[in-house]
Amino acid sequence: MKQKSYKDGHFRSTWWIMAFLLLFPVMLSAAAPRDPMVYFFNEFFGDLAEELEAAREQKKKAIMLFFEQEECPFCYRMKQTILNRPDVQKYFRDNFLVFKVDIEGDIEIADFSGEPMTEKDFSFKKHRVRATPVIAFFDLTGKRIVKYIGAPSSTEEFVWLGEFVAEGHYKKARYARGNFTRYKRDKRKGATGK
């Protein structure tokens, strides 16, 4: 039996240290949070009809609106724990145009049909948003297809919400009228199928 020498052990230790030093910056950068205002939300110029055209040109699956208000602790928590993750940002940016709407905002926007109104009126009168956050997805004709009220409980649940829309699960009879709750239950059981 060959006895291990100091050189063998030293080489092995040095190799592990070098591997760690080389991979640590990669691991760190992959998980580093990024500002959702820059990396999650798209820049919004106030005309949803034009944004629909851009979404069609970019071959997006839908437009996602994040209804929020300034003093909303749940919106803030989502931005700090979910919307700041690079993997979430990439998934949503790849599949959707994503805009935020202030439910108390007085800024004038044009809705999906081009009708001008304030963010406040668009939120309350058009979409009955009273509390935040509300996450709503609109197909490429401007029709609302899924409305989720409240903050998702986890990053996984939020990504499932994106998949529910991007992969067209909301169209299936089992999930009629955008039944995301049933879809989540099926995901947990591994029963959604493709």
Summary of the structure (lengths in Angstrom):
residues: 194
radius of gyration: 22.1
end to end distance: 55.4
largest distance: 84.5
contacts: 523
relative contact order: 0.13
helix: 49%
strand: 16%
